[in-house]
Amino acid sequence: MIMNSKTGYFPRWKVNTSGGIVAPDERLPWGPSLLLGVQHVLAMFGSTVVAPLLMGFPPNTAILFSGIGTLIFFLFVGGRVPSYLGSSFAFLGVVATATGHPLGTGPNPNISVALGGIITAGVAYAIIAIVVLIVGYRWLNYLMPGVVTGTVVMVIGLNLSVSAIKQAATTPFDAWMALVTIIAVALVSVYAPGLLRRLPILLGGIVGYVVYALLGLAGVGPKIDFTQVSKAAWIGIPQFTTPVFHANAISIITPVAIILAAENIGHIKAVGAMTGKNLDKYLGRAFLGDSVATILAGFFGGTGVTTYAENIGVMAVNRIYSTLIFVIASCIAILFGFCPKFGAIVSTIPSGVFGGLSIVLFGLIAVTGGRIWIENKVDFSKSSNLIPAGVALIIGAGMTGGLAVQFGTIAIDGIGLATFASIILYQILKERNPQPDEAAFADAAVGTDPTEEHVDAEQR
């Protein structure tokens, strides 16, 4: 574990009321921090609920272990990496294959079989983490330099963008409500007074929800259905399930550990770029925290977890990276795990409003990838950079809607395949000796004739 003699294992969070960037080792006053915690819960809630519903897992159990997992992650990284852990979509295809239960068809009767595979995936992930802790993290920089990490981060945003657009375009009315929500988020983030400017996702979502509800009451659009809210209990024990270990399920699900590690690298690189802090030294601990959280969730009936791009998007909007916010968010999630009524209330948020919020969040993640390129001074006149990035972006943006490449029992989705493609292509093509004609080849690839530019320069 990395220790700091001045601050100890955990940082000393200083109160920041300047209105500027709040670093991971700083915090806001407790009132605004509580609201920001709620905002992060809302940001993760949609995906954290959708993933278990698709796999046939109980959603309240997934919410509970997302909160517990986030606290575990916080402890392992010593409160120095701001991240929220939610249900991982990397498990969707392999769980469906291992259990023989099609996605989105109701409760999964073979959850216990899937849980055994999730646990072994967590163990494999923990082994990767231990290797990083023993050997060090610098080899990861060699494996994933700026051009690769920037590409992976951009791919995450682009890959998720399809789901955001589908949500926003559910109906023509939803599309207009998505636009209203996006405008509300933008206006709050730029023009709201004081600390309210820090809550664009929460406040923008509330504005979109209220406008949707009022238009529904006026007969302009559909009314929000509160039937399930009235039926849901205030307090309820989540459904726990005991895992069963089957060799077939283990062989299918365990390789997901590689994808979880790749996602985590991309997310930590994105947070590092936004905060201006090099967080690479915490990669091993971040892997270990994520893996232990996944193992624990698997033992009790939760889905495997991963660091969440949605919450990184929230940080990109409000520029508040205090890790204490995620302690608050995790505690709220744990409480909501025992409150079925909360889940029912959040489920009433219309697709258009969720879609508008997602467009903002995922768009900012994609732009952060470009920021990583700029900060690492990636030279796109070189084909060794241009081709790995271009190929990976098209793969990541195009492989959506459940598309995956099957290698035996292993299914790799768009984000995973794009990550591997960018790493492998870069390692094959990276410049080992000076190549003076490289710029000409790269220009030719994008349709630019350097000879014509030279002639034009002479004529001028």
C-alpha positions in Angstrom: 0.0 0.0 0.0 1.2 3.5 -0.8 1.5 5.6 2.3 2.1 9.4 2.7 3.9 10.3 5.9 2.1 13.7 6.0 -1.5 12.6 5.4 -1.4 8.9 6.3 -3.3 6.2 4.4 -6.3 8.5 3.7 -6.0 12.1 2.6 -7.0 15.0 4.9 -9.9 16.5 3.0 -9.7 20.3 3.2 -12.9 22.3 2.7 -13.0 24.0 -0.6 -15.5 26.9 -1.1 -13.7 28.7 -3.9 -16.2 27.6 -6.6 -13.5 26.1 -8.8 -12.2 22.6 -9.2 -12.5 20.4 -6.1 -9.6 17.9 -6.0 -10.0 14.3 -4.7 -8.4 15.3 -1.4 -10.7 18.2 -0.9 -14.4 18.5 0.0 -17.4 20.8 -0.1 -19.5 21.7 2.9 -21.7 18.7 4.0 -24.9 20.1 2.6 -23.8 20.5 -1.0 -21.9 17.2 -0.6 -25.1 15.4 0.3 -26.8 16.8 -2.8 -23.9 15.8 -5.0 -24.1 12.3 -3.5 -27.7 12.1 -4.5 -26.7 13.3 -8.0 -24.2 10.5 -8.3 -26.7 7.9 -7.2 -29.2 9.1 -9.8 -26.4 9.0 -12.5 -25.6 5.4 -11.8 -29.1 4.2 -11.0 -30.4 3.6 -14.5 -27.6 1.4 -15.7 -27.1 -0.3 -12.3 -30.8 -1.3 -12.4 -31.0 -2.1 -16.1 -28.1 -4.6 -16.1 -29.5 -6.9 -13.5 -33.0 -6.6 -15.0 -31.7 -7.7 -18.4 -29.8 -10.7 -16.8 -32.8 -11.6 -14.6 -31.1 -10.6 -11.3 -33.0 -8.7 -8.5 -32.3 -5.0 -8.9 -32.4 -4.0 -5.3 -29.6 -6.5 -4.5 -27.5 -5.0 -7.3 -28.1 -1.5 -5.9 -27.1 -2.7 -2.4 -23.8 -4.2 -3.6 -23.0 -1.3 -5.8 -23.0 0.8 -2.6 -21.0 -1.8 -0.6 -18.6 -2.3 -3.5 -18.0 1.5 -3.8 -17.1 1.6 -0.1 -14.7 -1.4 -0.6 -13.1 0.4 -3.6 -12.7 3.6 -1.5 -10.9 1.6 1.3 -8.5 -0.1 -1.1 -7.5 3.1 -2.9 -7.2 5.0 0.4 -9.8 7.5 -0.7 -7.6 8.8 -3.5 -9.4 7.7 -6.7 -12.9 9.2 -7.2 -15.1 6.4 -8.6 -18.4 4.7 -8.2 -18.9 1.0 -8.8 -22.1 -0.2 -10.5 -23.4 -3.2 -12.4 -21.0 -4.2 -15.2 -22.6 -4.7 -18.7 -19.6 -6.9 -19.6 -21.4 -9.8 -17.9 -24.6 -9.6 -20.0 -23.7 -11.9 -22.9 -21.7 -14.5 -20.9 -24.3 -14.7 -18.2 -27.0 -15.3 -20.8 -24.9 -18.0 -22.4 -23.9 -19.7 -19.2 -27.4 -19.8 -17.8 -29.4 -20.4 -21.0 -31.6 -17.5 -20.0 -32.2 -14.9 -22.8 -31.6 -11.3 -21.8 -34.6 -9.2 -20.8 -37.0 -12.1 -20.3 -37.8 -11.9 -16.6 -36.2 -13.5 -13.5 -33.4 -15.9 -14.2 -33.9 -19.3 -12.6 -30.2 -20.1 -12.9 -28.8 -17.1 -11.1 -26.8 -19.3 -8.7 -24.9 -20.8 -11.7 -24.0 -17.3 -13.0 -22.9 -16.2 -9.5 -20.3 -19.0 -9.4 -18.8 -17.6 -12.7 -18.9 -14.0 -11.5 -17.0 -15.0 -8.4 -14.3 -16.8 -10.4 -14.1 -13.7 -12.7 -13.5 -11.6 -9.6 -10.8 -14.0 -8.4 -9.0 -13.9 -11.9 -9.3 -10.0 -11.7 -7.7 -10.1 -8.2 -4.8 -12.1 -9.6 -4.3 -9.4 -12.2 -4.4 -6.8 -9.5 -1.8 -8.7 -7.4 0.5 -8.9 -10.4 0.3 -5.2 -10.9 0.9 -4.6 -7.2 4.0 -6.8 -7.3 5.5 -5.9 -10.7 4.4 -2.2 -10.7 2.2 -0.2 -13.0 4.7 1.2 -15.5 4.3 -1.7 -17.9 0.7 -0.6 -18.2 2.0 2.8 -19.6 4.1 0.9 -22.1 1.1 -1.2 -23.0 -1.4 1.7 -23.1 0.3 5.1 -23.9 -1.7 8.3 -24.4 -2.9 7.4 -27.9 -4.4 4.1 -26.6 -5.9 5.4 -23.4 -7.4 8.4 -25.1 -8.9 6.1 -27.7 -10.3 3.7 -25.0 -11.9 6.6 -23.1 -13.4 8.0 -26.2 -14.7 4.6 -27.2 -16.5 4.2 -23.9 -18.4 7.4 -24.5 -19.2 6.6 -28.2 -20.2 3.0 -27.4 -22.6 4.2 -24.7 -24.0 7.0 -26.9 -26.2 4.6 -28.8 -28.1 3.6 -25.7 -28.5 7.3 -24.9 -29.9 8.2 -28.3 -32.3 5.2 -28.2 -33.6 6.4 -24.8 -34.0 10.0 -26.0 -35.7 8.9 -29.2 -38.2 6.4 -27.7 -41.0 8.6 -29.0 -41.1 12.1 -30.7 -42.3 13.5 -27.4 -39.4 11.9 -25.5 -37.0 13.4 -28.1 -38.3 16.9 -27.3 -38.1 16.2 -23.6 -34.5 15.1 -24.0 -33.7 18.4 -25.7 -35.4 20.3 -22.8 -33.3 18.3 -20.3 -30.1 18.9 -22.2 -30.8 22.7 -22.3 -31.7 22.7 -18.6 -28.4 20.9 -17.7 -26.4 23.3 -19.9 -28.1 26.4 -18.4 -27.6 25.2 -14.9 -23.9 24.4 -15.5 -23.2 27.8 -16.9 -25.6 30.3 -15.4 -26.9 29.0 -12.1 -25.7 30.9 -9.0 -23.2 29.7 -6.5 -23.2 26.0 -5.5 -26.3 25.3 -7.7 -23.9 25.3 -10.7 -22.4 22.2 -9.2 -25.6 20.2 -9.6 -26.4 20.4 -13.3 -27.3 16.7 -13.7 -29.6 16.6 -10.6 -31.3 20.0 -11.3 -31.5 19.5 -15.0 -33.1 16.1 -14.5 -35.6 17.6 -12.1 -36.5 20.3 -14.6 -36.9 17.8 -17.3 -39.1 15.6 -15.1 -41.3 18.4 -13.9 -41.8 19.7 -17.5 -42.7 16.2 -18.6 -45.1 15.7 -15.8 -46.8 19.1 -16.4 -47.2 18.5 -20.1 -48.6 15.1 -19.3 -51.2 16.6 -17.0 -52.0 19.2 -19.7 -52.6 16.4 -22.2 -49.7 17.4 -24.5 -47.8 14.2 -23.7 -48.2 10.9 -21.8 -48.8 11.0 -18.1 -46.2 9.5 -15.7 -47.5 6.3 -14.3 -47.1 6.1 -10.5 -48.9 2.8 -10.0 -45.8 0.8 -9.1 -44.7 3.6 -6.6 -47.9 3.2 -4.6 -47.6 -0.6 -4.6 -43.9 -0.6 -3.5 -43.0 -1.0 0.2 -40.9 1.5 2.0 -38.6 -1.1 3.5 -37.8 -4.6 2.2 -34.9 -7.1 2.4 -33.1 -7.6 -0.9 -33.2 -11.1 -2.4 -30.0 -13.0 -1.6 -28.9 -16.1 -3.6 -26.2 -18.7 -2.9 -23.7 -19.3 -5.7 -23.2 -22.7 -7.4 -19.9 -23.5 -9.2 -20.3 -25.2 -12.6 -17.2 -25.7 -14.8 -19.0 -24.7 -17.9 -20.3 -21.4 -16.5 -16.9 -20.7 -14.9 -15.1 -21.2 -18.3 -17.6 -18.8 -20.0 -17.7 -16.0 -17.5 -14.2 -15.9 -16.0 -12.5 -14.2 -19.0 -14.6 -11.1 -18.4 -11.9 -10.2 -15.8 -9.8 -9.0 -18.7 -12.5 -6.6 -19.9 -13.1 -5.3 -16.4 -9.4 -4.5 -16.1 -9.4 -2.7 -19.4 -12.5 -0.7 -18.5 -10.9 0.3 -15.2 -7.7 1.5 -16.8 -9.7 3.6 -19.2 -11.8 5.1 -16.5 -8.8 5.9 -14.2 -7.0 7.5 -17.1 -10.0 9.6 -17.8 -10.3 10.7 -14.1 -6.6 11.4 -14.1 -6.9 13.6 -17.2 -9.8 15.5 -15.7 -8.1 16.0 -12.3 -4.7 16.8 -13.6 -3.3 14.1 -11.3 -1.4 10.9 -12.3 -3.5 8.1 -10.7 -1.6 5.3 -12.4 0.1 4.3 -9.1 -3.3 3.4 -7.7 -4.2 1.0 -10.6 -3.2 -2.2 -8.7 -5.2 -1.1 -5.7 -8.2 0.0 -7.9 -8.1 -3.4 -9.6 -8.1 -5.2 -6.2 -10.9 -3.1 -4.8 -13.0 -3.7 -7.9 -12.3 -7.5 -7.8 -13.1 -7.9 -4.1 -16.3 -6.0 -4.6 -17.2 -8.3 -7.5 -16.4 -11.4 -5.5 -18.5 -10.2 -2.5 -21.5 -9.4 -4.8 -21.3 -12.8 -6.4 -21.5 -14.6 -3.0 -24.8 -12.9 -2.2 -26.6 -12.6 -5.5 -25.4 -9.3 -6.9 -24.0 -8.6 -10.3 -20.3 -8.1 -11.0 -19.3 -4.4 -10.7 -17.0 -2.0 -12.4 -16.1 1.7 -12.2 -18.9 3.7 -13.8 -18.5 6.0 -16.8 -21.8 7.7 -15.9 -20.3 9.0 -12.7 -17.1 10.1 -14.5 -19.4 12.1 -16.7 -20.9 13.8 -13.7 -17.5 14.8 -12.5 -16.6 16.1 -16.0 -19.7 18.4 -15.7 -19.3 19.8 -12.2 -15.5 19.4 -11.8 -15.9 18.1 -8.3 -13.7 15.1 -7.7 -13.9 14.8 -3.9 -13.7 11.1 -3.0 -15.9 11.8 0.0 -18.8 12.4 -2.3 -18.7 8.7 -3.3 -18.8 7.6 0.3 -22.0 9.6 0.7 -23.4 8.2 -2.6 -22.5 4.6 -1.6 -24.3 5.0 1.8 -27.4 6.4 0.0 -27.3 3.4 -2.4 -27.1 0.9 0.5 -30.1 2.5 2.1 -32.0 2.5 -1.2 -31.1 -1.2 -1.5 -33.5 -1.8 1.4 -36.1 0.6 0.0 -38.2 -0.8 -2.9 -40.2 2.4 -3.1 -37.1 4.4 -4.1 -36.5 2.1 -7.0 -40.1 2.5 -8.1 -39.8 6.3 -8.0 -36.7 6.4 -10.1 -38.2 3.9 -12.5 -40.8 6.6 -13.3 -38.2 8.9 -14.8 -39.2 9.1 -18.5 -36.9 7.7 -21.2 -36.6 11.2 -22.7 -35.3 12.7 -19.5 -32.8 9.8 -18.9 -31.8 10.0 -22.5 -31.0 13.7 -22.3 -28.9 13.3 -19.2 -27.1 10.3 -20.8 -26.3 12.3 -23.9 -24.6 15.0 -21.8 -22.7 12.5 -19.6 -21.5 10.2 -22.4 -20.6 13.1 -24.7 -18.3 14.5 -22.0 -16.6 11.1 -21.6 -15.9 11.0 -25.3 -14.4 14.5 -25.3 -12.2 13.5 -22.3 -10.6 11.0 -24.6 -9.6 13.8 -27.0 -8.3 15.7 -24.0 -6.0 12.8 -23.2 -4.7 12.9 -26.8 -4.0 16.6 -26.5 -2.3 16.4 -23.1 -0.1 13.6 -24.3 0.8 15.5 -27.5 -0.3 12.5 -29.7 1.0 13.1 -33.2 -1.7 12.0 -35.7 0.5 12.7 -38.7 2.0 9.2 -37.9 0.1 6.2 -39.1 1.3 4.3 -36.0 -1.0 6.5 -34.0 -3.7 7.2 -36.7 -4.6 3.6 -37.5 -4.9 2.1 -34.0 -7.1 5.0 -32.9 -9.2 5.1 -36.0 -9.8 1.3 -36.2 -10.7 1.1 -32.5 -13.1 4.1 -32.6 -15.1 2.6 -35.5 -15.2 -0.8 -33.7 -16.3 0.8 -30.4 -18.9 3.1 -32.0 -20.3 0.4 -34.3 -20.4 -2.7 -32.0 -23.5 -1.8 -29.9 -26.8 -3.3 -29.2 -25.4 -6.5 -27.8 -23.0 -7.2 -30.7 -20.0 -9.2 -29.6 -17.2 -11.3 -31.1 -17.2 -14.9 -29.9 -13.9 -16.7 -29.3 -15.0 -20.2 -28.2 -16.9 -19.5 -25.0 -15.6 -16.0 -24.6 -17.7 -13.1 -25.8 -16.1 -9.7 -26.2 -18.2 -6.6 -26.6 -17.4 -3.4 -28.5 -15.5 -1.7 -25.7 -13.5 -4.7 -24.9 -12.7 -5.5 -28.6 -11.8 -1.8 -29.3 -9.5 -1.8 -26.3 -7.7 -4.9 -27.5 -7.6 -3.7 -31.1 -6.0 -0.4 -30.1 -3.4 -2.0 -27.9 -2.4 -4.7 -30.4 -2.3 -2.4 -33.4 -0.2 0.1 -31.5 2.3 -2.4 -30.4 2.6 -3.8 -34.0 2.8 -0.4 -35.6 4.6 1.8 -33.1 7.6 3.6 -34.4 10.9 2.0 -33.4 13.1 3.9 -35.7 12.6 7.4 -37.3 10.4 7.3 -40.3 10.7 10.5 -42.3 8.0 9.6 -44.8 5.5 8.8 -42.1 3.7 12.1 -42.3 3.2 11.6 -46.1 1.7 8.2 -45.6 -0.7 9.5 -42.9 -1.7 12.5 -45.0 -2.4 10.1 -47.9 -4.7 8.0 -45.6 -6.9 11.0 -44.9 -6.8 12.4 -48.5 -4.2 15.1 -48.2 -1.5 15.5 -50.8 1.6 17.1 -49.1 3.0 17.8 -52.5 0.1 20.1 -53.3 0.6 21.9 -50.0 4.2 22.5 -50.9 3.3 23.9 -54.3 0.7 26.2 -52.7 3.3 27.4 -50.2 5.8 28.2 -53.0 3.1 30.1 -54.9 2.2 32.2 -51.9 
